[in-house]
């Protein structure tokens, strides 16, 4: 058996035979619970239940609810067949957790089938699950090299990054989100337990979304609204979903995760006018500096030398609003994080940035290249994350994540 480049294939968890037995057990528990869920549709309300079945992973389109966990795993399955068992186990657990139901009774000598965090019966909730695969999964371990998505690669290191290798990359990404903290943590524990012999946690970060204050888009921890210019519903097909490269990827999306620390103590000593010039927006309303409302479109054509909105501002560099750059827009799904303090007693908080796009190079990397050296880089420090491919959706009770990839 070939070891994962990210860690030993053996791991310290349950034997692989136990993992396979647990995966089979999970399948028996969850098919009935998930069979009645409807087809996927565009979900944008953060309080809505997320359909599990559909051509796309519906949680991608949902605005982030209150709580999010982003986790990266290394695959430790010993063969392609065991990798397929891993994907079936993740599917079965996700289907059950989103639908809810009573955990199985395994007998008085066995550990309980559920942690009990949500009570004796798992309620149907607003849990969203997004599963992705990293470029490293397509090495020589599972014979998948020829099936790697065309644009998938390890995350690029950009000039202003300070990346920690221990918090970068991974074979799999798992994003769980809901409006209750215990719902998200229960789901993470449940999936990790059911898959312990097939994948091993590499890194994770908990995030949260603030309510709109006073209205509109939620704010990041620098005090500015985050995600104002996301694509509209009519633009999703041309900007978010892939069309097949190779064929099994149709309906998926390239996922970027960036862990970005914000140096808030320094930021809080900057004048409001300078902060607003760095962003190109008013802090109070979120309006562009030449507008009055958050949703106003900046008038760059009427301000070619940056008299009102500086040419170096974040919104102007990220989205110049020209015909040439219009196709580089991304779907942002960022949330905030707070990890307490660092070893020097400084606040460790920032942005858990997640975005989705049809093409990594044409979209995220083009935007990130334009942002290189912007004034805001003095107050932020990207330290981790990765590039992943968010798999196509699970189409029905007989389908599972990655079925066409592993067929």
matplotlib code that plots the C-alpha trace (Angstrom):
import matplotlib.pyplot as plt

x = [0.0, 1.3, 1.4, -0.4, 2.1, 0.4, 0.8, 1.1, -1.6, -2.1, -3.1, -4.0, -7.8, -9.9, -8.7, -9.7, -12.0, -13.9, -14.3, -15.8, -18.2, -19.3, -19.8, -22.0, -23.9, -24.4, -25.9, -28.5, -29.5, -29.8, -31.4, -34.9, -34.3, -33.0, -35.2, -38.0, -35.9, -36.7, -34.5, -32.0, -32.8, -31.0, -30.9, -29.9, -31.6, -29.3, -32.2, -33.6, -33.2, -30.8, -31.9, -29.4, -30.3, -29.7, -27.3, -25.2, -24.3, -27.1, -25.2, -22.8, -25.5, -26.8, -25.7, -23.6, -25.7, -24.5, -22.0, -19.5, -16.7, -14.2, -12.0, -9.4, -8.7, -6.0, -7.3, -5.9, -8.1, -5.9, -7.3, -9.7, -12.4, -11.9, -11.9, -15.3, -16.5, -15.3, -17.3, -20.4, -20.0, -19.7, -22.8, -24.8, -23.9, -24.6, -27.9, -29.0, -27.7, -29.6, -32.8, -32.7, -34.0, -33.4, -29.9, -29.8, -29.8, -26.6, -26.9, -25.9, -22.2, -21.6, -20.8, -23.8, -24.5, -24.7, -22.9, -26.2, -25.2, -28.5, -30.6, -32.0, -33.3, -31.3, -33.7, -34.0, -32.2, -30.7, -27.3, -25.5, -22.7, -20.2, -17.5, -14.5, -11.4, -7.9, -5.3, -3.3, -6.1, -5.2, -1.7, -0.7, -2.5, -5.9, -5.3, -7.2, -4.5, -6.2, -9.5, -8.2, -10.3, -8.5, -7.7, -7.2, -3.7, -2.1, -2.9, -0.6, 1.5, 1.0, 3.5, 1.7, 1.1, 2.7, 1.5, 1.9, 2.3, 0.4, -2.7, -2.6, -4.0, -5.5, -7.1, -10.6, -12.4, -15.6, -17.6, -20.5, -22.8, -25.9, -27.4, -26.7, -23.2, -24.1, -25.6, -22.3, -20.1, -22.4, -22.1, -18.3, -18.0, -20.5, -18.8, -15.3, -16.3, -17.9, -14.9, -11.9, -10.4, -10.7, -9.7, -7.8, -8.3, -5.5, -6.6, -9.9, -11.2, -14.5, -16.2, -19.2, -21.4, -22.7, -26.2, -26.6, -26.0, -28.1, -29.1, -27.7, -24.6, -22.9, -19.6, -16.1, -14.0, -12.5, -16.0, -16.8, -19.6, -18.3, -19.8, -21.8, -21.0, -21.7, -23.1, -26.8, -28.9, -28.9, -25.1, -24.4, -24.3, -21.6, -19.5, -19.9, -20.6, -18.2, -19.4, -17.3, -13.5, -13.4, -17.1, -17.6, -17.0, -20.1, -22.2, -19.2, -17.3, -13.7, -13.5, -10.9, -10.3, -8.1, -7.4, -6.7, -5.6, -6.6, -4.2, -7.0, -5.0, -3.2, -6.3, -8.2, -5.6, -6.1, -8.3, -11.8, -11.1, -8.0, -9.9, -12.6, -10.1, -8.4, -11.7, -13.3, -16.6, -18.2, -17.9, -21.4, -23.5, -21.3, -21.9, -19.1, -17.4, -19.2, -22.6, -25.2, -26.4, -24.6, -25.8, -24.9, -22.5, -19.2, -18.8, -15.3, -15.8, -16.5, -13.5, -10.6, -7.8, -9.3, -10.2, -13.1, -12.5, -8.7, -7.2, -5.5, -8.8, -9.8, -13.1, -11.5, -8.6, -10.7, -13.5, -12.5, -15.9, -14.5, -15.6, -12.2, -12.5, -16.3, -15.7, -13.3, -16.0, -16.4, -19.1, -17.9, -19.0, -16.6, -17.2, -15.3, -13.1, -11.8, -9.1, -8.3, -4.8, -1.4, 1.9, 2.5, -0.9, -2.3, -5.8, -6.0, -9.0, -9.8, -11.6, -12.2, -12.5, -14.3, -15.3, -16.6, -15.9, -15.9, -12.2, -9.5, -7.1, -9.6, -11.4, -9.8, -6.2, -6.8, -8.5, -5.7, -3.0, -4.7, -4.8, -1.1, 0.4, -2.9, -2.7, -4.9, -2.1, -0.4, -3.3, -4.0, -1.9, -3.1, -1.7, -3.5, -6.2, -6.2, -7.7, -10.4, -13.0, -16.5, -18.0, -21.3, -24.4, -25.9, -28.8, -30.9, -31.0, -29.0, -26.3, -23.3, -20.5, -17.9, -19.8, -18.9, -15.3, -14.8, -16.9]
y = [0.0, 3.4, 6.1, 9.4, 12.3, 14.1, 11.4, 7.7, 5.5, 3.5, 6.4, 5.9, 5.4, 2.3, -0.6, -0.4, -3.4, -1.5, 1.5, -0.7, -2.4, 1.0, 2.3, -0.6, -0.1, 3.6, 2.7, 0.5, 3.3, 6.2, 5.2, 5.3, 8.7, 10.3, 8.8, 11.3, 14.5, 16.5, 17.6, 20.3, 23.9, 27.3, 27.9, 31.4, 31.9, 31.1, 29.9, 27.3, 23.6, 22.5, 19.7, 16.9, 15.4, 17.2, 17.9, 20.3, 20.5, 22.9, 24.3, 26.0, 28.5, 29.1, 32.2, 31.1, 30.5, 31.4, 28.5, 26.9, 24.3, 23.9, 20.8, 19.1, 15.4, 13.1, 9.9, 6.8, 4.2, 1.4, 1.0, 2.4, 0.1, 1.3, 4.9, 4.2, 2.8, 6.1, 8.2, 6.0, 6.3, 10.1, 10.2, 8.0, 10.0, 13.3, 12.1, 10.9, 14.0, 16.4, 14.3, 13.4, 10.3, 7.9, 6.3, 2.6, 0.5, -1.5, -3.4, -2.9, -4.0, -1.7, 2.0, 4.1, 4.8, 8.5, 11.0, 12.2, 15.8, 16.6, 14.4, 10.9, 11.7, 13.7, 16.4, 17.4, 20.7, 23.3, 21.5, 22.0, 19.6, 20.3, 17.7, 18.5, 16.7, 18.1, 17.6, 15.2, 12.6, 12.1, 10.8, 7.2, 5.7, 5.2, 5.2, 8.4, 10.6, 10.7, 11.8, 14.9, 18.0, 20.0, 23.1, 21.4, 21.9, 22.6, 26.1, 28.8, 30.8, 34.5, 37.2, 38.4, 34.9, 33.5, 29.9, 27.3, 23.9, 22.2, 24.2, 23.9, 21.4, 18.0, 15.1, 16.0, 19.1, 19.0, 22.2, 21.9, 24.8, 25.4, 28.0, 26.0, 25.3, 21.9, 20.8, 21.5, 19.9, 16.9, 16.4, 16.7, 14.1, 11.8, 11.8, 11.6, 8.6, 6.8, 7.3, 7.0, 4.1, 5.9, 9.5, 11.4, 15.0, 17.3, 20.7, 22.5, 25.9, 27.0, 30.1, 32.2, 34.7, 37.8, 39.0, 42.0, 45.2, 47.1, 45.4, 44.1, 41.9, 40.7, 42.3, 40.9, 41.6, 44.7, 46.1, 46.1, 44.3, 41.1, 39.6, 42.6, 41.9, 38.2, 36.8, 36.8, 33.7, 34.1, 34.2, 31.1, 28.7, 30.7, 31.5, 28.7, 25.3, 23.3, 21.8, 18.6, 18.5, 15.4, 14.4, 13.3, 16.8, 18.3, 20.0, 20.5, 23.7, 24.7, 25.6, 27.9, 28.0, 30.7, 31.2, 34.9, 36.4, 40.0, 42.2, 43.9, 45.7, 47.6, 48.1, 49.6, 52.4, 53.4, 56.4, 55.7, 57.7, 55.6, 52.4, 53.4, 54.3, 50.9, 49.2, 51.7, 51.6, 53.4, 51.4, 52.3, 51.6, 49.5, 51.9, 52.5, 55.9, 57.4, 56.0, 56.1, 52.4, 49.1, 47.8, 50.9, 50.1, 52.0, 54.5, 53.8, 55.1, 58.6, 58.4, 57.1, 58.5, 57.3, 60.7, 59.3, 55.5, 55.1, 52.9, 50.9, 50.2, 46.6, 46.7, 48.4, 46.0, 42.9, 43.8, 46.5, 46.1, 45.9, 43.5, 41.8, 41.1, 40.5, 36.7, 36.6, 37.2, 34.6, 33.4, 34.4, 32.3, 33.8, 33.6, 35.1, 33.1, 33.7, 31.5, 33.4, 34.8, 33.9, 33.3, 37.0, 37.8, 39.3, 38.6, 35.7, 36.4, 36.9, 35.6, 32.0, 32.8, 30.3, 30.9, 28.9, 29.3, 27.6, 28.1, 28.7, 30.5, 32.7, 33.7, 33.4, 33.5, 36.4, 38.3, 37.5, 38.6, 41.9, 42.3, 41.7, 44.6, 46.4, 48.6, 46.1, 43.5, 45.4, 44.4, 40.8, 37.6, 34.5, 31.5, 28.4, 26.8, 24.9, 24.4, 21.7, 20.6, 20.5, 17.3, 17.2, 16.6, 13.3, 12.8, 10.4, 7.6, 5.2, 7.7, 8.7, 11.4, 10.6, 7.7, 8.6, 9.4, 6.0, 3.9]
z = [0.0, -1.0, 1.7, 1.3, 0.6, 3.6, 6.2, 7.0, 5.5, 8.7, 11.0, 14.6, 14.3, 13.9, 11.8, 8.2, 8.5, 11.2, 8.8, 6.1, 8.5, 9.9, 6.3, 5.6, 8.8, 8.0, 4.6, 6.2, 8.6, 6.2, 3.0, 4.3, 6.0, 2.9, 0.2, 0.5, 0.0, -3.1, -6.0, -5.5, -6.4, -6.0, -2.3, -1.2, 2.2, 5.1, 7.2, 4.8, 4.9, 2.2, -0.3, -0.2, -3.6, -6.9, -9.8, -7.7, -4.0, -3.0, 0.0, -2.4, -3.3, 0.2, 1.9, 4.9, 8.0, 11.5, 12.0, 9.6, 9.9, 7.1, 7.4, 5.3, 5.4, 4.1, 2.5, 4.2, 2.3, 1.1, -2.4, -4.9, -3.7, -0.1, -1.4, -3.0, 0.4, 2.0, -0.4, 0.2, 3.9, 3.7, 1.5, 3.8, 6.9, 5.2, 3.9, 7.4, 9.2, 6.8, 6.9, 10.6, 12.4, 15.2, 15.4, 15.3, 18.5, 18.4, 21.6, 25.2, 24.7, 21.7, 21.7, 21.0, 17.3, 17.9, 20.3, 21.7, 21.3, 19.6, 21.9, 21.4, 17.9, 15.3, 14.2, 10.6, 10.4, 8.1, 7.9, 4.7, 3.5, 0.8, -0.2, -2.3, -3.6, -3.8, -6.4, -4.2, -4.4, -8.1, -7.4, -7.9, -4.9, -6.5, -10.2, -10.7, -12.4, -15.8, -14.2, -12.4, -13.1, -15.8, -13.7, -10.3, -8.7, -5.3, -4.0, -5.5, -3.1, -3.8, -3.0, 0.1, 1.6, 4.7, 4.4, 7.1, 5.4, 8.2, 7.4, 3.6, 1.0, 1.6, -0.3, 0.7, 1.9, 4.0, 4.7, 7.2, 8.0, 10.0, 12.3, 15.5, 16.7, 18.1, 14.7, 12.9, 15.6, 15.8, 12.1, 12.1, 14.8, 13.2, 9.8, 11.3, 13.4, 10.5, 8.2, 10.6, 8.7, 5.4, 6.0, 8.7, 9.7, 8.4, 9.6, 10.4, 11.3, 12.8, 11.4, 12.1, 10.2, 11.8, 11.2, 8.8, 10.8, 10.2, 7.0, 3.7, 3.5, 6.8, 7.8, 8.2, 11.3, 9.7, 9.9, 6.2, 4.3, 2.6, -0.6, -2.0, -5.6, -5.9, -9.1, -9.6, -10.0, -13.7, -13.8, -11.8, -14.7, -16.5, -13.5, -10.9, -12.4, -14.6, -17.8, -17.9, -17.9, -17.8, -18.2, -14.6, -13.2, -14.9, -12.2, -9.8, -9.1, -8.2, -4.5, -3.0, 0.7, 2.1, 5.9, 6.3, 9.5, 10.1, 12.1, 13.9, 16.5, 13.8, 11.7, 14.6, 14.7, 11.1, 10.3, 8.9, 5.8, 5.1, 5.8, 3.3, 0.7, 1.0, 0.4, -1.9, 0.1, 3.0, 6.2, 7.5, 4.5, 2.3, -0.6, -3.1, -2.3, -5.3, -4.3, -1.5, -1.2, -0.9, -4.2, -6.2, -9.1, -8.9, -11.7, -12.7, -16.2, -14.7, -12.4, -14.6, -12.4, -9.1, -7.6, -5.7, -5.6, -5.6, -8.3, -5.6, -3.7, -3.0, -5.0, -8.0, -8.2, -7.5, -10.0, -12.4, -14.2, -17.7, -20.4, -20.2, -16.4, -16.2, -16.6, -13.6, -11.0, -8.2, -5.8, -2.3, 0.7, 3.3, 7.1, 10.1, 12.6, 16.1, 17.5, 20.7, 21.0, 19.6, 21.5, 21.7, 23.1, 19.9, 18.8, 16.3, 14.2, 10.6, 7.5, 6.5, 2.8, 0.5, -3.1, -6.0, -9.7, -13.1, -13.7, -11.1, -13.4, -15.2, -12.0, -8.5, -9.6, -12.0, -9.1, -6.7, -9.2, -9.6, -5.7, -5.3, -3.4, -2.6, 0.6, 2.5, 2.4, 5.3, 7.6, 6.5, 6.4, 4.4, 6.3, 4.9, 2.9, -0.4, -3.9, -4.1, -6.6, -5.1, -6.4, -8.5, -6.4, -5.3, -7.6, -5.6, -3.0, -5.1, -5.9, -3.8, -3.9, -6.5, -8.1, -11.6, -10.6, -9.0, -11.4]

ax = plt.figure().add_subplot(projection="3d")
ax.plot(x, y, z, "-o")
ax.set_aspect("equal")
plt.show()
